[in-house]
Amino acid sequence: MSERECQLEEENRRLREENRLLREKVDLLIRKVFGASSEKLDANQLLLLETEARKEDEACAVVRPDAQADDVNAGHRQRGRKTPRLPEDLPVEEHVLDPEEVRRAPQRWRCIGQETSEALDYRPGRFCRVRTIRRKFVSREAPYQPPVIAPLPPSLQERCLATPGLIAHVVIGKYVDHLPLYRQEQIYKQRHGVWLPRQTLARWVELAAFWLEPIYRHMREEMMRGGYLQIDETPVRYLQPGAGKAPQGYLWTCARPGGDVIYTWKPSRAAGCLGDIIPADFGGILQCDGYQAYRSFQNNRAGPLQLAGCWAHVRRKFYDARERAPSTAGWILRQISHLYRIESHLREAETGPGLRHAMRSCRSAPIHRRLHRVLVRLKTSRRYLPQSSMGRAIDYALGQWPTLGVYLQHGHVEIDNNQIENAIRPTAVGKKNWLFFGDKDAGQRSAILYSLIESCRRHRIDPHAWLSDVLARLPQSTTRDIPSLTPRAWAQAQQQKANTRLAA
């Protein structure tokens, strides 16, 4: 290249740089004039572009022509360098697996190598690497035969980085400790130096729900075989691409006193959702609040279904009206407290259904009839306007009155639906932190995990211990083993082991 061509090339480069600088100045001036006040720039800030351009010109004059290419190649080499998947300073636990034939006659075999696979485990407060070493052996008597090696133990997913204990910890963190996955990602990175992207954590949660779904279905079938069921629903938002906002779905919660809890995810609150939750062959008592969908569901069913009301909802209405009608509401609340005091005595005495029915007939039924007479008299006297808080409380109680007396006729039915509302409470606390489900399908996965974790709480077992044990056993379990893996069966098995140790 001649000297003239070099001068023209340099001038062309300088003009392009000047053109770029002028364009940036124009953009800055436009934002200064027409932009928001928070985007206003100081006049001296425009001089920074000229200073930066001048520094770049001086740097280009002393840098070799091929330096730019070297820098680009160095950048490619740096980006292509892979970092270790797991921190090297994590403590290591080694499990050596030898083939069965080698363990029977170790003198007949010679080790020629080994295959190593690693998984990430979590122990309370620390991470550790679980290293499984599978040594290869060849026969001394037949050295030309293929080597033997112990097979890998069954796992939740082939080449999965996480052990069942770590997956259980992630699930417990989200559904028990109410930690969103992005917070768990930050905790693992900042406190332990282990970077686990939230996408990976989400896939592990999905993997856990996939393996636990057979247990969930078995528990649901067992629950629906009974003749008494409590039900309620709670709203939860979920993401739907293209909707412009997070639509609202519902977690329908079913339970029996002292039994398991089953959540079912539905995108609506319509009465038709109950047809998918409660099977057609269910016959018995369904205890619920005054939501009209339950009455519609009862009317559209061919089989026998009786609704039982909730006295806690009735009491709540009169409690809200106590300031507007203190004497009347106070008297009604006192009568309801008498009903609850009777139930408290029965619960403390641990009475059976027969004795509960007898005690309710002789003590609770007169209070129930007295309340009905007073409410009817208040309604006919038109003492309170229908739209007042007291008027709405009276209308609600009389509208639910046929269902409020069902518990007097059946000793196994509770006076209210409070137990199912207590089961909903963990979801209400959780959604204040994670705000919504990732998509419509994620709702049912969360319903599965919430069902199993809340059932563990009902049976007073550690959900982390149950999840760790069951997730480790599921890959080598069959369909016949599912009933023995439910929280109820697991708790009974642990109790039997404890009794055996005490007896020994």
Residue pairs with C-beta under 8 A, 6 or more apart in sequence:
1 9
14 57
17 53
17 56
17 57
18 53
21 49
21 50
21 53
24 49
25 46
25 49
28 41
28 45
28 46
28 49
29 46
31 39
31 41
32 39
32 40
32 41
85 161
86 118
86 120
86 129
86 161
86 194
87 193
87 194
89 193
90 127
90 128
90 129
90 194
91 126
91 128
91 129
92 128
92 129
92 130
92 131
93 121
93 128
93 129
93 130
93 131
94 131
94 132
94 133
95 130
95 131
95 132
95 133
96 133
96 135
97 132
97 133
97 134
97 135
97 150
97 153
98 106
98 135
98 137
98 150
99 137
99 148
99 149
99 150
100 150
101 109
101 148
102 109
102 137
102 148
108 139
108 140
108 141
109 137
109 138
109 139
109 140
109 148
110 137
110 138
110 140
111 135
111 136
111 137
112 136
112 137
112 138
112 147
113 135
113 136
113 147
114 133
114 134
114 135
114 136
115 133
115 134
115 136
115 149
116 131
116 132
116 133
116 134
117 131
117 132
117 134
117 152
117 159
118 129
118 130
118 131
118 132
119 129
119 130
119 132
119 155
119 160
119 161
119 162
119 163
120 127
120 129
120 130
120 161
120 162
120 163
120 166
120 194
121 127
121 128
121 129
121 130
121 162
121 163
121 165
121 166
122 128
122 163
122 165
122 166
122 169
123 165
126 192
127 188
127 192
127 194
130 163
132 152
132 153
134 149
134 150
134 152
135 149
135 150
136 147
136 148
136 149
137 147
137 148
137 149
138 145
138 147
138 148
139 145
153 476
154 475
154 476
155 475
156 164
156 167
156 207
156 208
156 211
156 471
156 474
156 475
157 207
160 207
161 200
162 170
162 204
164 467
164 468
164 471
164 472
165 468
165 472
166 204
167 204
167 205
167 207
167 208
167 467
167 471
168 208
168 464
168 467
168 468
168 471
169 464
170 181
170 184
170 201
170 204
170 205
171 204
171 205
171 208
171 449
171 453
171 467
172 453
172 463
172 464
172 467
173 179
173 184
174 180
174 181
174 184
174 205
174 430
174 434
175 426
175 430
175 446
175 449
175 450
175 453
176 426
176 453
176 463
176 464
178 426
178 429
178 430
178 432
178 433
178 434
179 187
179 433
180 433
180 434
180 435
181 198
181 201
181 202
181 205
181 434
182 198
183 433
184 196
184 198
184 201
185 195
185 196
185 197
185 198
185 201
188 194
188 195
188 196
189 195
189 196
202 438
205 445
205 449
206 445
208 449
208 467
208 471
209 445
209 446
209 448
209 449
211 471
211 474
211 475
212 448
212 449
212 452
212 470
212 471
212 474
213 448
214 479
214 482
215 452
215 470
215 482
215 485
215 486
216 262
216 448
216 451
216 452
218 482
218 483
218 486
219 260
219 262
219 451
219 452
219 455
219 486
220 262
220 451
222 260
223 229
223 254
223 255
223 256
223 259
223 260
223 262
224 278
224 279
224 282
226 256
226 259
226 284
227 283
227 284
227 285
228 256
228 284
228 285
228 287
228 410
228 412
228 413
229 254
229 255
229 256
229 278
229 282
229 284
229 285
229 286
229 287
230 254
230 255
230 256
230 257
230 286
230 287
230 288
230 414
230 417
230 419
230 420
231 252
231 253
231 254
231 274
231 277
231 278
231 286
231 287
231 288
231 294
231 420
232 252
232 253
232 288
232 289
232 417
232 420
232 421
232 424
233 250
233 251
233 252
233 253
233 269
233 291
234 250
234 251
234 253
234 424
234 427
234 428
235 248
235 249
235 250
235 269
236 248
236 249
236 250
236 251
236 427
236 431
236 436
236 437
236 443
237 246
237 247
237 248
237 249
237 431
237 435
237 436
237 437
238 246
238 247
238 248
238 249
238 267
238 436
238 437
238 438
238 439
238 440
238 442
238 443
239 246
239 436
239 437
239 438
239 439
240 246
240 247
240 439
240 440
246 436
247 267
249 265
249 266
249 267
249 268
249 437
249 440
249 443
250 265
250 266
250 267
250 268
250 269
250 273
251 263
251 264
251 265
251 424
251 427
251 443
251 446
251 447
251 450
252 263
252 264
252 265
252 266
252 273
252 274
252 277
253 261
253 262
253 263
253 264
253 420
253 423
253 424
254 261
254 262
254 263
254 264
254 277
254 278
254 420
255 261
255 262
255 419
255 420
255 423
255 458
257 414
257 419
258 458
259 458
259 488
260 451
260 455
260 458
260 486
260 487
260 488
261 420
261 423
261 450
261 451
261 454
261 455
261 458
262 451
263 427
263 446
263 447
263 448
263 450
263 451
263 454
264 276
264 277
264 444
264 447
265 443
265 444
265 446
265 447
266 273
266 276
266 277
267 440
267 443
269 293
270 293
271 292
271 293
271 294
271 296
271 297
271 300
273 293
274 293
274 294
274 297
275 297
278 286
278 297
280 301
280 303
281 303
282 303
282 305
283 303
283 304
283 305
284 304
284 305
284 306
285 306
285 307
285 308
285 406
285 410
285 413
286 294
286 298
286 305
286 306
286 307
286 308
287 307
287 308
287 309
287 310
287 406
287 413
287 414
287 417
287 420
288 294
288 307
288 308
288 309
288 310
288 417
289 309
289 310
289 313
289 417
290 309
290 310
290 313
290 396
290 399
290 400
294 307
295 307
297 305
298 305
298 306
298 307
306 406
307 403
307 406
308 403
308 406
308 407
308 410
308 413
309 400
309 401
309 402
309 403
309 404
309 406
310 416
310 417
310 418
311 336
311 339
311 340
311 404
311 415
311 416
312 415
312 416
312 417
312 418
312 421
313 396
313 400
313 416
313 417
314 336
314 393
314 396
314 397
314 400
314 404
315 333
315 336
317 389
317 392
317 393
317 396
317 397
318 329
318 332
318 333
318 336
318 390
318 393
318 397
319 329
319 333
320 389
320 393
321 329
321 388
321 389
321 390
321 392
321 393
322 329
322 330
322 333
324 388
324 389
324 390
325 384
325 390
328 378
328 390
329 390
329 393
331 374
332 371
332 374
332 375
335 367
335 370
335 371
336 371
338 367
339 364
339 367
339 368
339 415
340 415
342 359
342 360
342 363
342 364
343 414
343 415
346 355
346 356
346 359
351 359
352 411
353 410
353 411
353 412
354 411
355 411
356 411
356 412
357 408
357 409
357 410
357 411
358 411
360 407
360 408
360 411
361 408
364 408
365 408
368 404
368 405
368 408
371 397
372 401
375 394
375 397
375 398
375 401
376 398
378 384
378 394
379 394
379 395
379 398
384 390
384 391
384 394
385 391
386 392
386 395
397 404
406 413
407 413
407 414
407 415
423 454
426 450
426 453
426 454
427 450
437 443
437 446
452 463
452 466
452 467
452 487
453 463
453 467
455 486
455 487
455 488
456 462
456 463
456 466
456 487
457 463
458 487
459 487
459 488
459 490
459 491
460 491
461 487
461 490
461 491
461 494
466 487
466 490
469 490
470 485
470 490
473 481
473 485
474 485
477 485
483 489
484 490
484 493
